[in-house]
Amino acid sequence: MQRLVLFDLDDTLIDRSGALVSWVTTFIARHRLGDHVRRQLLARLQDRASPATFGEIRSEYCLAPSPGALWREYRRDMAASVACSDAVLAGLAALRASGWRVGIATNGPSDIQTAKLRAAGILEHVDGVCISEVAGARKPEVAFFAKAAEACDSLLSGGGWMAGDDPETDICGGRAAGLRTIWVGRDRHWPTHLAPPDRSVPTALSAIELLLAVDHSRGTA
């Protein structure tokens, strides 16, 4: 099996959920909205956000800025709020130094995902990036994983690993694409109705440490 690992971005390498909570607080204050909309905004944006989402938010809360202006505000503030720990960045560098091809496999619009990758300092530590808007496919589609492997100058047929926090898009999708899987569970319980991942770890750093210990003669760690 080739030394290829694809990492999810949001809530795997960076804390999107925490950044979103901070953003909602700022957004409510900036636009003078009542605190009662906090839960609504968090629910609307928890899984995904796009420029179209902010057209809906503008209409619902009668906001003056255009949907494009609101999206640009969100993109700027979210990128400013996310971070990747020095230990994880060093771990990504160690993987590449030991012969791994390291890629990012993330769903979402290209502009905000790229902004977050750049702000978190991740871009210079990976071999390739695959973002669903550019790829024309989304996790858990096998076509997406094939494009992610290609972004790292690799072929999906050579195998590898997928590490991420989402049981369905990252783990079930990675398995369907022929990859071994690492669930970054952050102390959550695995959904019992799904086949389990190959490995479960609490953090991205734990996933990196596991990969550095992989025995490639057997494909195990």
BAFI-3210 file (N, C-alpha, C; in Angstrom, 3 decimals, decimal comma, padded with zeros to 6 digits):
// residues 221
n [1|2|3|4|5|6|7|8|9|10|11|12|13|14|15|16|17|18|19|20|21|22|23|24|25|26|27|28|29|30|31|32|33|34|35|36|37|38|39|40|41|42|43|44|45|46|47|48|49|50|51|52|53|54|55|56|57|58|59|60|61|62|63|64|65|66|67|68|69|70|71|72|73|74|75|76|77|78|79|80|81|82|83|84|85|86|87|88|89|90|91|92|93|94|95|96|97|98|99|100|101|102|103|104|105|106|107|108|109|110|111|112|113|114|115|116|117|118|119|120|121|122|123|124|125|126|127|128|129|130|131|132|133|134|135|136|137|138|139|140|141|142|143|144|145|146|147|148|149|150|151|152|153|154|155|156|157|158|159|160|161|162|163|164|165|166|167|168|169|170|171|172|173|174|175|176|177|178|179|180|181|182|183|184|185|186|187|188|189|190|191|192|193|194|195|196|197|198|199|200|201|202|203|204|205|206|207|208|209|210|211|212|213|214|215|216|217|218|219|220|221]
n.u [000,837|000,549|002,200|000,089|-001,922|-004,999|-006,379|-009,247|-010,461|-012,153|-012,948|-011,238|-008,390|-008,569|-010,488|-013,432|-016,035|-015,747|-014,794|-017,014|-018,935|-017,772|-017,870|-020,654|-021,388|-020,026|-021,239|-023,936|-023,699|-022,564|-024,539|-026,658|-028,562|-030,969|-030,238|-031,665|-031,468|-029,198|-029,084|-030,476|-028,819|-026,480|-027,450|-028,161|-025,724|-024,065|-023,367|-022,752|-021,842|-022,505|-022,329|-025,022|-026,401|-026,166|-027,735|-030,232|-030,078|-029,835|-032,357|-034,068|-033,428|-033,619|-031,373|-029,113|-026,636|-025,413|-025,909|-023,422|-021,613|-022,071|-021,233|-018,496|-017,702|-018,169|-016,360|-013,879|-013,857|-014,095|-011,782|-009,929|-010,350|-009,713|-007,292|-004,351|-002,688|000,727|001,915|000,486|001,029|003,800|003,702|002,532|004,619|006,539|005,425|005,610|008,376|009,076|008,332|005,650|002,854|000,875|-002,389|-005,152|-008,557|-011,488|-014,863|-016,735|-016,952|-014,472|-013,165|-013,440|-012,479|-009,841|-008,926|-009,043|-007,215|-004,874|-004,700|-004,406|-001,926|-001,503|-001,179|001,508|002,403|001,460|001,005|-000,967|-004,226|-007,671|-010,721|-014,186|-015,824|-014,139|-013,356|-015,665|-017,075|-018,167|-017,227|-019,173|-018,420|-016,810|-015,440|-014,556|-012,531|-010,734|-009,875|-008,691|-006,528|-005,126|-004,422|-002,311|-000,393|-000,803|-002,374|-005,653|-006,035|-003,766|-004,153|-004,186|-004,760|-007,571|-008,334|-010,571|-013,339|-016,025|-018,383|-019,812|-019,194|-016,368|-015,364|-017,049|-017,130|-014,378|-013,747|-015,339|-013,973|-011,766|-009,815|-007,973|-009,143|-009,247|-010,870|-011,348|-012,449|-012,860|-013,661|-016,302|-019,020|-018,970|-021,289|-023,601|-024,926|-023,328|-020,607|-017,539|-014,636|-011,217|-009,367|-009,705|-009,258|-008,639|-007,799|-006,393|-003,621|-003,113|-003,846|-001,854|000,416|-000,189|-000,035|002,646|003,689|003,039|003,394|004,557|005,061|003,094|000,905|-000,169|-000,627]
n.v [-001,192|002,192|005,099|007,188|009,684|011,157|013,992|015,223|018,596|020,516|020,466|018,399|018,823|021,503|023,530|023,964|024,087|025,408|027,863|028,687|029,150|031,379|033,142|033,468|034,833|037,274|038,095|038,457|040,611|042,564|043,016|043,689|041,888|039,928|037,816|035,536|034,478|033,022|030,167|029,414|030,322|028,844|026,233|026,405|026,791|024,788|022,359|023,069|025,917|028,478|030,938|031,176|030,502|032,788|034,564|033,639|034,066|036,855|037,658|036,506|037,827|040,441|042,035|044,685|044,583|043,111|039,684|038,770|040,465|039,722|037,052|037,402|038,661|036,616|034,674|036,004|036,391|033,776|032,566|034,033|033,068|030,366|027,817|025,795|023,542|023,901|021,471|019,673|020,712|020,274|017,522|016,887|017,725|015,883|013,483|013,835|014,022|011,456|010,075|010,022|010,914|013,667|014,819|017,165|016,692|018,001|019,054|021,839|025,416|026,800|029,275|029,941|027,623|027,515|029,924|029,346|027,217|028,552|030,545|028,968|027,923|025,542|024,925|024,915|022,556|020,300|018,004|018,148|019,521|018,987|020,273|020,258|021,966|022,707|020,229|019,146|017,118|015,522|014,449|011,782|010,645|008,379|009,367|011,826|011,153|009,941|012,150|013,580|011,936|012,134|014,809|014,662|013,544|010,789|007,538|006,398|003,685|002,654|002,590|003,624|005,989|007,500|010,157|011,524|013,390|012,921|010,406|009,378|010,838|010,989|008,518|006,252|006,998|007,036|004,334|003,117|004,013|002,473|002,979|002,751|003,643|006,305|007,377|010,485|011,038|012,723|012,086|011,286|008,908|006,140|005,793|003,238|001,985|001,957|000,434|-000,045|002,172|001,592|002,404|004,302|007,482|010,195|012,735|014,808|014,874|012,470|010,744|011,275|010,392|007,684|006,995|007,470|005,332|003,203|-000,039|-000,767|-003,103|-004,770|-003,190|-002,270|-000,729]
n.w [000,000|-000,882|000,498|001,219|002,565|003,221|004,616|006,220|006,559|008,168|011,565|011,886|011,180|011,830|014,145|013,289|014,365|016,835|015,912|014,485|016,479|017,727|015,563|015,161|017,493|017,106|014,705|015,419|017,199|015,509|013,589|015,096|016,067|017,866|020,690|020,478|017,957|017,824|018,153|015,854|013,756|014,227|013,808|011,105|009,826|010,653|009,315|006,652|004,662|002,270|-000,399|-001,222|001,093|002,597|001,243|001,987|004,765|004,830|003,838|005,746|008,138|007,468|006,610|005,693|004,111|001,022|-000,153|-001,152|000,165|002,822|002,723|002,133|004,480|006,331|005,350|005,734|008,552|009,569|008,572|009,983|012,492|012,720|013,502|013,283|015,255|016,373|016,877|015,268|012,720|012,689|012,773|010,292|008,661|009,471|008,557|005,763|005,537|006,117|003,916|003,192|001,120|001,484|001,709|001,461|001,824|001,293|001,633|000,324|-000,506|-002,679|-002,142|000,645|001,900|000,977|002,047|004,781|004,953|004,240|006,247|008,510|008,143|006,809|004,111|003,167|004,165|002,946|000,172|-001,725|-002,491|-002,388|-003,125|-002,897|-004,512|-006,608|-007,542|-008,566|-007,460|-004,433|-001,134|000,082|-002,425|-004,611|-006,797|-005,917|-004,047|-005,743|-007,240|-005,188|-004,529|-006,944|-006,828|-005,163|-006,696|-006,928|-007,286|-006,756|-006,809|-005,692|-003,013|000,480|003,154|004,809|006,886|009,144|010,646|010,149|010,183|007,947|005,478|005,522|006,615|005,837|003,159|002,499|002,909|000,923|-001,241|-001,226|000,663|003,731|006,996|009,403|012,145|013,490|016,339|018,542|021,173|020,848|020,422|018,241|015,540|015,849|013,777|011,607|009,811|011,531|011,668|010,499|012,397|015,438|016,818|019,143|018,278|015,617|015,823|017,127|015,083|013,203|014,620|014,763|012,030|011,510|012,755|011,197|009,870|006,918|005,613|006,394|006,429|008,780|012,035]
ca.u [000,000|001,353|002,149|-000,788|-002,954|-005,853|-006,974|-010,325|-010,041|-012,989|-013,113|-010,197|-007,142|-008,912|-011,712|-014,451|-017,188|-015,425|-014,720|-018,370|-019,563|-017,216|-018,368|-022,059|-021,415|-019,612|-022,233|-025,117|-023,385|-022,304|-025,776|-027,657|-029,611|-031,210|-029,527|-032,534|-031,148|-027,938|-029,279|-030,897|-027,655|-025,595|-028,045|-028,146|-024,364|-023,255|-022,849|-022,160|-022,210|-022,181|-022,899|-026,487|-026,887|-026,230|-028,911|-031,343|-029,918|-030,140|-033,811|-034,750|-033,196|-033,767|-030,077|-028,843|-025,565|-025,753|-025,446|-021,990|-020,877|-022,180|-020,359|-017,104|-017,519|-018,064|-015,098|-012,778|-013,873|-013,829|-010,357|-009,161|-010,631|-009,246|-005,856|-003,860|-001,656|002,116|002,229|-000,087|001,822|005,059|003,396|002,377|005,973|007,219|004,890|006,205|009,802|009,251|007,954|004,213|002,187|-000,155|-003,356|-006,356|-009,767|-012,514|-016,029|-016,975|-016,546|-013,025|-012,584|-013,323|-011,607|-008,468|-008,597|-008,788|-005,957|-003,769|-004,618|-003,952|-000,554|-001,483|-000,867|002,920|002,741|000,789|001,378|-002,080|-005,501|-008,852|-011,900|-015,304|-016,304|-013,221|-013,309|-016,903|-017,591|-018,107|-017,258|-018,418|-018,323|-015,507|-014,774|-013,856|-011,299|-009,802|-009,293|-007,824|-005,285|-004,430|-003,845|-001,062|000,390|-000,980|-003,557|-006,490|-005,876|-002,626|-004,542|-003,767|-005,576|-008,390|-008,531|-011,532|-014,254|-017,398|-018,504|-020,343|-018,461|-014,944|-015,027|-017,742|-016,672|-013,014|-013,771|-015,890|-012,942|-010,664|-008,808|-008,109|-009,767|-008,999|-011,899|-010,932|-013,750|-012,966|-014,365|-017,678|-019,259|-019,176|-022,675|-023,634|-025,516|-022,320|-019,416|-016,541|-013,411|-010,073|-008,833|-010,346|-008,352|-009,351|-007,337|-005,590|-002,249|-003,090|-003,876|-000,513|001,315|-000,512|000,483|004,109|004,049|002,532|004,303|004,107|005,188|001,834|-000,184|-000,787|000,059]
ca.v [000,000|003,408|006,023|008,313|009,954|012,307|014,518|016,188|019,869|021,071|019,653|017,373|019,576|022,776|023,508|024,802|024,269|026,468|029,122|029,075|029,730|032,730|033,969|033,790|035,879|038,517|038,444|038,965|041,943|043,486|043,330|044,071|040,869|039,425|036,578|034,402|033,908|032,275|028,742|029,278|030,480|027,698|025,074|026,604|026,801|023,758|021,359|023,667|027,301|028,875|032,260|031,097|030,482|034,145|035,172|033,242|034,748|038,271|037,804|036,123|038,789|041,794|042,697|045,623|044,184|042,123|038,324|038,662|041,136|038,890|035,892|037,835|038,906|035,291|034,066|036,702|036,166|032,370|032,313|034,663|032,391|028,983|027,606|024,414|023,585|023,708|020,037|019,032|021,155|019,531|016,138|016,811|017,807|014,609|012,488|014,044|013,722|009,998|009,480|010,053|011,957|014,177|015,639|017,653|016,284|018,745|019,600|023,248|026,379|026,916|030,495|029,923|026,522|027,936|030,968|028,693|026,477|029,513|031,197|027,989|027,529|024,141|024,747|024,606|021,275|019,200|017,821|018,461|019,918|018,719|020,938|019,720|022,897|022,637|018,849|018,756|015,953|015,724|013,278|010,524|010,068|007,800|010,266|012,865|010,587|009,744|013,451|013,942|011,184|012,729|016,085|014,318|012,760|009,384|006,898|005,805|002,227|002,272|002,538|004,694|006,224|008,700|010,518|012,605|013,343|012,609|008,963|009,010|011,384|010,672|007,122|005,387|007,384|006,556|002,869|002,790|004,346|001,523|003,472|002,460|004,824|006,701|008,302|011,448|011,077|013,766|011,527|010,914|007,477|005,782|005,375|001,778|001,441|001,977|-000,406|000,776|002,523|000,742|002,888|005,472|008,275|011,394|013,992|014,705|014,547|011,024|010,090|011,423|009,504|006,328|006,809|007,408|004,012|002,172|-001,054|-000,897|-004,463|-005,431|-002,223|-002,140|000,136]
ca.w [000,000|-000,983|001,634|000,915|003,558|002,973|005,839|006,212|007,143|009,233|012,766|011,920|011,361|012,469|014,941|012,648|015,238|017,783|015,171|014,121|017,668|017,881|014,475|015,407|018,522|016,458|013,695|016,118|017,712|014,398|012,875|016,101|016,114|019,208|021,016|020,178|016,640|017,923|017,874|014,464|012,889|014,423|013,153|009,665|009,295|011,292|008,382|005,465|004,363|000,911|-000,678|-001,266|002,469|003,122|000,659|002,848|006,054|004,608|003,724|006,986|009,211|006,907|006,728|004,603|003,184|-000,001|000,166|-001,414|001,238|004,022|002,520|002,279|005,912|006,959|004,910|006,405|009,997|009,860|008,326|011,071|013,760|012,768|013,704|013,335|016,290|015,945|016,944|014,088|011,571|012,737|012,430|008,840|008,103|009,753|007,626|004,435|005,633|006,175|002,649|002,935|000,365|002,400|001,002|002,108|001,109|002,014|000,962|000,579|-001,537|-002,789|-001,580|002,100|002,326|000,710|003,028|006,067|004,828|004,243|007,556|009,503|007,842|006,395|002,687|002,925|004,794|002,254|-001,231|-002,611|-001,891|-003,208|-002,576|-003,688|-005,533|-007,744|-008,035|-009,228|-006,742|-002,984|-000,252|000,050|-003,763|-004,929|-007,746|-005,158|-003,479|-006,857|-007,545|-004,063|-004,709|-008,089|-006,397|-004,477|-007,660|-006,580|-007,844|-005,724|-006,858|-004,862|-001,608|001,384|004,339|004,946|008,290|009,265|011,783|009,768|009,964|006,638|004,332|005,598|006,904|004,872|001,828|002,310|002,776|-000,390|-002,229|-001,096|001,591|005,152|007,591|010,790|012,612|014,517|017,002|019,563|022,332|020,555|020,225|016,840|015,271|015,857|012,555|010,550|010,000|012,211|010,948|010,815|013,671|016,026|017,645|019,593|017,681|014,398|016,197|017,372|013,771|012,629|015,357|014,323|010,675|011,578|013,275|010,286|009,326|005,536|005,126|006,712|006,340|010,099|012,999]
c.u [000,878|001,195|001,407|-001,775|-003,678|-006,490|-008,163|-009,812|-010,865|-013,266|-012,257|-008,860|-007,378|-010,241|-012,743|-015,616|-016,947|-015,365|-016,112|-019,102|-019,077|-017,769|-019,816|-022,183|-021,067|-020,666|-023,480|-024,876|-023,242|-023,600|-026,958|-028,865|-029,793|-030,511|-030,368|-032,211|-029,882|-028,113|-029,679|-029,698|-026,705|-026,140|-027,948|-026,759|-023,503|-022,606|-022,200|-022,655|-021,761|-022,712|-024,421|-027,090|-027,071|-027,280|-030,133|-031,278|-030,261|-031,648|-034,509|-034,611|-033,190|-032,481|-029,817|-027,751|-026,040|-025,321|-023,955|-021,156|-020,916|-021,290|-018,895|-016,767|-017,319|-016,726|-013,911|-012,718|-013,577|-012,351|-009,503|-009,296|-010,053|-007,735|-005,564|-002,678|-000,265|002,477|001,688|000,680|003,163|004,841|003,202|003,740|006,727|006,721|005,550|007,693|010,064|008,703|006,479|003,862|000,974|-001,093|-004,485|-007,543|-010,957|-013,669|-016,127|-016,601|-015,040|-012,468|-012,416|-012,421|-010,136|-008,029|-008,275|-007,470|-004,758|-003,589|-004,074|-002,530|-000,409|-000,953|000,573|003,335|002,074|001,229|000,267|-003,326|-006,611|-010,063|-013,074|-015,768|-015,439|-013,251|-014,546|-017,494|-017,403|-017,886|-018,723|-018,273|-016,898|-014,733|-014,019|-012,525|-010,267|-009,117|-008,361|-006,484|-004,463|-003,779|-002,517|-000,146|000,370|-002,225|-004,342|-006,324|-004,702|-002,933|-004,010|-004,747|-006,396|-008,629|-009,508|-012,512|-015,665|-017,542|-018,932|-019,485|-016,992|-014,676|-015,740|-017,302|-015,272|-012,957|-014,274|-014,883|-011,728|-009,552|-009,034|-008,502|-009,379|-010,068|-011,330|-012,187|-013,943|-013,884|-015,858|-017,787|-019,532|-020,627|-022,769|-024,209|-024,529|-021,195|-018,302|-015,348|-012,302|-009,457|-009,634|-009,353|-009,087|-008,999|-006,569|-004,144|-002,115|-003,096|-002,503|000,466|001,075|000,104|002,005|004,589|003,617|003,651|003,851|004,294|003,887|000,640|-000,882|000,010|-000,214]
c.v [001,250|004,283|007,294|008,466|011,236|012,720|015,411|017,476|020,246|020,064|018,393|018,068|020,932|022,634|024,447|025,075|025,385|027,827|029,605|029,701|031,161|033,661|034,391|034,899|037,240|039,010|039,053|040,386|042,956|043,932|043,587|043,147|040,404|038,097|035,340|033,769|033,048|030,820|028,511|029,354|029,294|026,466|025,201|026,407|025,644|022,815|021,959|025,102|027,617|030,281|032,243|031,110|031,902|034,990|034,872|033,971|036,230|038,506|037,549|037,178|040,239|042,613|043,571|045,152|043,131|040,725|038,158|039,303|040,318|037,654|036,277|038,124|037,588|034,637|034,683|036,341|034,712|032,046|032,884|033,892|030,992|028,927|026,120|024,426|023,342|022,220|019,304|019,438|020,423|018,072|015,945|016,855|016,498|013,499|012,619|013,698|012,222|009,293|009,437|011,177|012,374|015,105|016,105|017,287|016,900|019,148|021,090|024,132|026,599|028,131|030,412|028,780|026,876|028,996|030,353|027,914|027,409|030,133|030,255|027,511|026,118|023,959|024,326|023,255|020,089|019,158|018,198|018,804|019,603|019,299|020,618|020,666|022,846|021,247|018,464|017,491|016,219|014,392|013,016|009,894|009,557|008,713|011,374|012,343|010,321|011,058|013,912|013,210|011,784|014,053|015,883|013,486|011,275|008,858|006,235|004,292|001,739|002,210|003,710|004,817|007,499|008,937|011,689|012,376|012,888|011,126|008,600|009,532|010,975|009,173|006,161|005,707|006,887|005,061|002,468|003,062|003,435|001,966|002,894|003,756|005,023|007,725|009,182|011,803|012,148|013,317|011,302|009,404|007,213|005,347|003,860|001,189|001,418|001,005|000,453|001,114|001,526|001,126|004,104|006,168|009,545|012,660|013,739|014,341|013,055|010,248|010,143|010,472|008,052|006,050|006,713|006,051|002,875|001,262|-001,329|-002,293|-005,237|-004,498|-002,005|-001,192|-000,334]
c.w [000,000|000,265|001,220|002,058|003,177|004,290|005,500|006,872|008,373|010,335|012,747|012,162|012,026|013,192|014,316|013,584|016,251|017,122|014,807|015,300|017,879|016,801|014,714|016,450|017,922|015,480|014,332|016,625|016,577|013,729|013,808|016,082|017,553|019,446|020,691|018,824|016,684|017,534|016,416|013,521|013,016|013,703|011,637|009,074|009,794|010,289|007,150|005,316|002,945|000,695|-000,704|000,136|002,983|002,415|001,509|004,187|005,917|004,557|005,055|008,071|008,728|007,055|005,501|003,640|002,182|000,452|-000,070|-000,333|002,524|003,914|002,703|003,737|006,656|006,620|005,640|007,879|010,349|009,643|009,449|012,380|013,854|012,959|013,661|014,297|015,710|015,929|015,721|012,831|011,527|012,378|010,942|008,154|008,312|008,842|006,260|004,446|005,653|004,934|002,330|001,969|001,192|001,638|001,891|001,224|001,832|001,112|001,255|-000,588|-001,515|-002,060|-000,068|002,567|002,098|001,713|004,377|006,034|004,912|005,629|008,621|009,248|007,326|004,979|002,433|003,501|004,116|000,794|-002,193|-001,829|-002,877|-002,491|-003,483|-004,786|-006,787|-008,373|-008,823|-008,652|-005,259|-002,276|000,094|-001,336|-004,029|-005,881|-007,033|-004,621|-004,569|-007,211|-006,429|-004,159|-005,846|-007,716|-005,675|-005,376|-007,324|-007,284|-006,723|-005,673|-006,021|-003,388|-000,812|002,533|004,178|006,425|008,367|010,396|011,427|009,453|008,550|005,493|004,348|005,697|005,942|003,446|001,537|002,126|001,396|-001,507|-002,134|-000,167|002,981|005,849|009,051|011,166|013,720|015,304|018,037|020,706|022,105|020,415|018,743|016,635|015,081|014,571|011,391|010,861|010,575|011,323|011,265|012,149|014,126|016,941|018,067|018,844|016,386|014,725|016,479|016,062|013,113|013,305|014,967|012,954|010,664|012,081|012,362|009,820|007,895|004,961|005,367|006,582|007,667|010,953|014,399]
res [m|q|r|l|v|l|f|d|l|d|d|t|l|i|d|r|s|g|a|l|v|s|w|v|t|t|f|i|a|r|h|r|l|g|d|h|v|r|r|q|l|l|a|r|l|q|d|r|a|s|p|a|t|f|g|e|i|r|s|e|y|c|l|a|p|s|p|g|a|l|w|r|e|y|r|r|d|m|a|a|s|v|a|c|s|d|a|v|l|a|g|l|a|a|l|r|a|s|g|w|r|v|g|i|a|t|n|g|p|s|d|i|q|t|a|k|l|r|a|a|g|i|l|e|h|v|d|g|v|c|i|s|e|v|a|g|a|r|k|p|e|v|a|f|f|a|k|a|a|e|a|c|d|s|l|l|s|g|g|g|w|m|a|g|d|d|p|e|t|d|i|c|g|g|r|a|a|g|l|r|t|i|w|v|g|r|d|r|h|w|p|t|h|l|a|p|p|d|r|s|v|p|t|a|l|s|a|i|e|l|l|l|a|v|d|h|s|r|g|t|a]
***
